[in-house]
């Protein structure tokens, strides 16, 4: 049996590859992202059904004929039994903060907009894509790594 530095390396490798979950919060997780859960995949499937729905600033909660960014997120999460506040800024106060490199499907991503520290919210859809209600395209998939989203990124939160 090998000891010393070799065992230390093995133990560290095992620790880095393992996540311990307590009450839904990762402790000591070193993976790039947690695996998509059945709940987050179901949320994404529901959310994708609204691609193409028109954008309307201040859209009413529960109205599925039009959305703004936060009413879209509020509606989709509400269908999953997660009641969220109406605005992106208020939604950003919830959940566990997640580093951009640790994003997982279903995480909420918050962006600044002119005059607002948090002025936009999107759902991480995996593979560098976000699903959101865009003022120019309605509900759509966008590339998180585009210069616009990279320059306006503020934070991400895990709700599910």
Short mmCIF file of the C-alpha atoms (twelve columns), coordinates in Angstrom:
data_MODEL
# 
_entry.id   MODEL 
# 
loop_
_atom_site.group_PDB 
_atom_site.id 
_atom_site.type_symbol 
_atom_site.label_atom_id 
_atom_site.label_alt_id 
_atom_site.label_comp_id 
_atom_site.label_asym_id 
_atom_site.label_seq_id 
_atom_site.Cartn_x 
_atom_site.Cartn_y 
_atom_site.Cartn_z 
_atom_site.pdbx_PDB_model_num 
ATOM 1   C CA . UNK A 1   0.000   0.000  0.000   1 
ATOM 2   C CA . UNK A 2   1.323   3.423  -0.947  1 
ATOM 3   C CA . UNK A 3   1.351   6.191  1.623   1 
ATOM 4   C CA . UNK A 4   2.497   9.761  1.946   1 
ATOM 5   C CA . UNK A 5   2.064   12.129 -0.999  1 
ATOM 6   C CA . UNK A 6   0.403   9.516  -3.212  1 
ATOM 7   C CA . UNK A 7   -2.400  8.878  -0.690  1 
ATOM 8   C CA . UNK A 8   -2.795  12.612 -0.144  1 
ATOM 9   C CA . UNK A 9   -3.255  13.073 -3.901  1 
ATOM 10  C CA . UNK A 10  -5.773  10.215 -4.043  1 
ATOM 11  C CA . UNK A 11  -7.724  11.612 -1.101  1 
ATOM 12  C CA . UNK A 12  -7.752  15.107 -2.608  1 
ATOM 13  C CA . UNK A 13  -8.907  13.716 -5.952  1 
ATOM 14  C CA . UNK A 14  -11.742 11.848 -4.261  1 
ATOM 15  C CA . UNK A 15  -12.720 14.911 -2.279  1 
ATOM 16  C CA . UNK A 16  -12.776 17.051 -5.428  1 
ATOM 17  C CA . UNK A 17  -14.952 14.555 -7.258  1 
ATOM 18  C CA . UNK A 18  -17.498 14.256 -4.458  1 
ATOM 19  C CA . UNK A 19  -20.314 16.557 -3.424  1 
ATOM 20  C CA . UNK A 20  -21.977 16.344 -0.052  1 
ATOM 21  C CA . UNK A 21  -25.555 17.597 -0.085  1 
ATOM 22  C CA . UNK A 22  -27.213 18.980 3.018   1 
ATOM 23  C CA . UNK A 23  -30.697 20.395 2.641   1 
ATOM 24  C CA . UNK A 24  -30.157 20.937 -1.078  1 
ATOM 25  C CA . UNK A 25  -26.982 23.006 -0.636  1 
ATOM 26  C CA . UNK A 26  -23.656 21.756 -1.911  1 
ATOM 27  C CA . UNK A 27  -20.877 21.613 0.636   1 
ATOM 28  C CA . UNK A 28  -17.373 21.030 -0.619  1 
ATOM 29  C CA . UNK A 29  -18.476 20.591 -4.203  1 
ATOM 30  C CA . UNK A 30  -15.703 20.994 -6.717  1 
ATOM 31  C CA . UNK A 31  -17.539 19.866 -9.834  1 
ATOM 32  C CA . UNK A 32  -18.106 22.471 -12.546 1 
ATOM 33  C CA . UNK A 33  -21.868 22.152 -12.154 1 
ATOM 34  C CA . UNK A 34  -24.309 19.921 -10.402 1 
ATOM 35  C CA . UNK A 35  -26.054 17.451 -12.643 1 
ATOM 36  C CA . UNK A 36  -29.401 18.509 -14.012 1 
ATOM 37  C CA . UNK A 37  -32.150 17.105 -11.850 1 
ATOM 38  C CA . UNK A 38  -35.486 15.717 -13.009 1 
ATOM 39  C CA . UNK A 39  -37.051 18.858 -11.538 1 
ATOM 40  C CA . UNK A 40  -34.756 21.244 -13.434 1 
ATOM 41  C CA . UNK A 41  -35.209 19.348 -16.708 1 
ATOM 42  C CA . UNK A 42  -38.986 19.446 -16.256 1 
ATOM 43  C CA . UNK A 43  -38.763 23.187 -15.629 1 
ATOM 44  C CA . UNK A 44  -36.717 23.661 -18.803 1 
ATOM 45  C CA . UNK A 45  -39.159 21.572 -20.854 1 
ATOM 46  C CA . UNK A 46  -42.060 23.705 -19.619 1 
ATOM 47  C CA . UNK A 47  -40.154 26.951 -20.216 1 
ATOM 48  C CA . UNK A 48  -39.196 25.977 -23.787 1 
ATOM 49  C CA . UNK A 49  -42.898 25.633 -24.659 1 
ATOM 50  C CA . UNK A 50  -43.102 29.430 -24.454 1 
ATOM 51  C CA . UNK A 51  -40.333 30.172 -26.979 1 
ATOM 52  C CA . UNK A 52  -41.702 32.805 -29.320 1 
ATOM 53  C CA . UNK A 53  -44.163 34.285 -26.800 1 
ATOM 54  C CA . UNK A 54  -44.047 38.074 -27.200 1 
ATOM 55  C CA . UNK A 55  -42.326 40.403 -24.754 1 
ATOM 56  C CA . UNK A 56  -44.261 43.069 -22.889 1 
ATOM 57  C CA . UNK A 57  -42.626 45.185 -20.183 1 
ATOM 58  C CA . UNK A 58  -44.634 44.884 -16.978 1 
ATOM 59  C CA . UNK A 59  -46.588 41.851 -18.202 1 
ATOM 60  C CA . UNK A 60  -49.055 40.666 -15.580 1 
ATOM 61  C CA . UNK A 61  -48.186 37.713 -13.384 1 
ATOM 62  C CA . UNK A 62  -49.779 34.523 -14.677 1 
ATOM 63  C CA . UNK A 63  -50.488 35.905 -18.175 1 
ATOM 64  C CA . UNK A 64  -48.945 33.449 -20.633 1 
ATOM 65  C CA . UNK A 65  -49.841 35.417 -23.775 1 
ATOM 66  C CA . UNK A 66  -46.914 37.781 -23.118 1 
ATOM 67  C CA . UNK A 67  -44.023 37.999 -20.664 1 
ATOM 68  C CA . UNK A 68  -41.300 40.262 -19.452 1 
ATOM 69  C CA . UNK A 69  -38.170 38.598 -18.083 1 
ATOM 70  C CA . UNK A 70  -39.256 38.325 -14.467 1 
ATOM 71  C CA . UNK A 71  -42.896 37.399 -15.140 1 
ATOM 72  C CA . UNK A 72  -41.617 34.560 -17.346 1 
ATOM 73  C CA . UNK A 73  -39.317 33.237 -14.615 1 
ATOM 74  C CA . UNK A 74  -41.998 33.750 -11.971 1 
ATOM 75  C CA . UNK A 75  -44.558 31.815 -14.031 1 
ATOM 76  C CA . UNK A 76  -42.296 28.878 -14.923 1 
ATOM 77  C CA . UNK A 77  -41.013 28.445 -11.374 1 
ATOM 78  C CA . UNK A 78  -44.564 28.827 -10.039 1 
ATOM 79  C CA . UNK A 79  -45.612 25.882 -12.191 1 
ATOM 80  C CA . UNK A 80  -42.919 23.918 -10.335 1 
ATOM 81  C CA . UNK A 81  -44.354 24.981 -6.974  1 
ATOM 82  C CA . UNK A 82  -41.691 27.640 -6.336  1 
ATOM 83  C CA . UNK A 83  -43.292 31.008 -5.633  1 
ATOM 84  C CA . UNK A 84  -40.968 33.825 -6.686  1 
ATOM 85  C CA . UNK A 85  -41.382 37.586 -6.350  1 
ATOM 86  C CA . UNK A 86  -42.379 39.642 -9.391  1 
ATOM 87  C CA . UNK A 87  -39.181 41.567 -10.207 1 
ATOM 88  C CA . UNK A 88  -35.722 40.425 -11.251 1 
ATOM 89  C CA . UNK A 89  -34.137 42.415 -8.403  1 
ATOM 90  C CA . UNK A 90  -36.386 40.722 -5.824  1 
ATOM 91  C CA . UNK A 91  -35.770 37.286 -7.380  1 
ATOM 92  C CA . UNK A 92  -32.017 37.896 -7.080  1 
ATOM 93  C CA . UNK A 93  -32.406 38.012 -3.295  1 
ATOM 94  C CA . UNK A 94  -33.420 34.326 -3.188  1 
ATOM 95  C CA . UNK A 95  -31.506 31.079 -3.474  1 
ATOM 96  C CA . UNK A 96  -27.899 30.068 -3.110  1 
ATOM 97  C CA . UNK A 97  -25.267 32.046 -5.010  1 
ATOM 98  C CA . UNK A 98  -23.588 30.031 -7.752  1 
ATOM 99  C CA . UNK A 99  -20.334 30.889 -9.504  1 
ATOM 100 C CA . UNK A 100 -20.682 31.291 -13.255 1 
ATOM 101 C CA . UNK A 101 -18.398 28.289 -13.785 1 
ATOM 102 C CA . UNK A 102 -20.717 26.125 -11.632 1 
ATOM 103 C CA . UNK A 103 -24.007 26.848 -13.420 1 
ATOM 104 C CA . UNK A 104 -26.514 24.038 -13.747 1 
ATOM 105 C CA . UNK A 105 -29.747 23.740 -15.715 1 
ATOM 106 C CA . UNK A 106 -32.478 25.750 -14.006 1 
ATOM 107 C CA . UNK A 107 -30.199 28.244 -12.244 1 
ATOM 108 C CA . UNK A 108 -31.292 31.860 -12.456 1 
ATOM 109 C CA . UNK A 109 -28.821 34.306 -13.974 1 
ATOM 110 C CA . UNK A 110 -29.089 38.028 -13.330 1 
ATOM 111 C CA . UNK A 111 -27.849 40.850 -15.527 1 
ATOM 112 C CA . UNK A 112 -27.548 44.594 -15.240 1 
ATOM 113 C CA . UNK A 113 -29.414 46.884 -17.583 1 
ATOM 114 C CA . UNK A 114 -29.088 50.640 -18.116 1 
ATOM 115 C CA . UNK A 115 -29.972 52.307 -14.842 1 
ATOM 116 C CA . UNK A 116 -30.520 49.019 -12.955 1 
ATOM 117 C CA . UNK A 117 -27.961 46.938 -11.066 1 
ATOM 118 C CA . UNK A 118 -30.250 43.920 -11.593 1 
ATOM 119 C CA . UNK A 119 -32.516 44.578 -14.533 1 
ATOM 120 C CA . UNK A 120 -32.830 41.206 -16.274 1 
ATOM 121 C CA . UNK A 121 -33.208 37.549 -15.304 1 
ATOM 122 C CA . UNK A 122 -32.773 34.395 -17.368 1 
ATOM 123 C CA . UNK A 123 -32.861 30.638 -16.774 1 
ATOM 124 C CA . UNK A 124 -29.689 28.680 -17.477 1 
ATOM 125 C CA . UNK A 125 -30.560 26.090 -20.138 1 
ATOM 126 C CA . UNK A 126 -27.207 24.277 -20.228 1 
ATOM 127 C CA . UNK A 127 -24.435 24.286 -22.829 1 
ATOM 128 C CA . UNK A 128 -23.826 28.014 -22.449 1 
ATOM 129 C CA . UNK A 129 -27.428 28.937 -23.319 1 
ATOM 130 C CA . UNK A 130 -29.967 31.025 -21.431 1 
ATOM 131 C CA . UNK A 131 -33.741 30.952 -21.814 1 
ATOM 132 C CA . UNK A 132 -35.376 34.306 -21.182 1 
ATOM 133 C CA . UNK A 133 -37.921 36.871 -22.293 1 
ATOM 134 C CA . UNK A 134 -35.962 39.271 -24.484 1 
ATOM 135 C CA . UNK A 135 -37.341 42.728 -25.207 1 
ATOM 136 C CA . UNK A 136 -36.413 42.302 -28.892 1 
ATOM 137 C CA . UNK A 137 -37.330 38.634 -29.494 1 
ATOM 138 C CA . UNK A 138 -39.782 37.562 -26.805 1 
ATOM 139 C CA . UNK A 139 -39.041 34.245 -25.111 1 
ATOM 140 C CA . UNK A 140 -35.884 32.924 -26.726 1 
ATOM 141 C CA . UNK A 141 -32.643 31.014 -26.255 1 
ATOM 142 C CA . UNK A 142 -29.475 33.138 -26.267 1 
ATOM 143 C CA . UNK A 143 -25.763 32.503 -25.947 1 
ATOM 144 C CA . UNK A 144 -24.621 33.341 -22.406 1 
ATOM 145 C CA . UNK A 145 -21.084 33.808 -23.697 1 
ATOM 146 C CA . UNK A 146 -21.961 36.550 -26.178 1 
ATOM 147 C CA . UNK A 147 -20.304 39.872 -25.431 1 
ATOM 148 C CA . UNK A 148 -23.581 41.537 -24.372 1 
ATOM 149 C CA . UNK A 149 -24.454 38.943 -21.713 1 
ATOM 150 C CA . UNK A 150 -20.844 38.579 -20.567 1 
ATOM 151 C CA . UNK A 151 -20.502 42.344 -20.094 1 
ATOM 152 C CA . UNK A 152 -23.790 42.627 -18.170 1 
ATOM 153 C CA . UNK A 153 -23.536 39.489 -16.006 1 
ATOM 154 C CA . UNK A 154 -24.068 40.219 -12.285 1 
ATOM 155 C CA . UNK A 155 -24.711 36.945 -10.436 1 
ATOM 156 C CA . UNK A 156 -26.449 33.566 -10.514 1 
ATOM 157 C CA . UNK A 157 -28.646 31.851 -7.946  1 
ATOM 158 C CA . UNK A 158 -29.819 28.273 -7.473  1 
ATOM 159 C CA . UNK A 159 -33.468 27.979 -6.488  1 
ATOM 160 C CA . UNK A 160 -34.159 24.319 -7.351  1 
# 
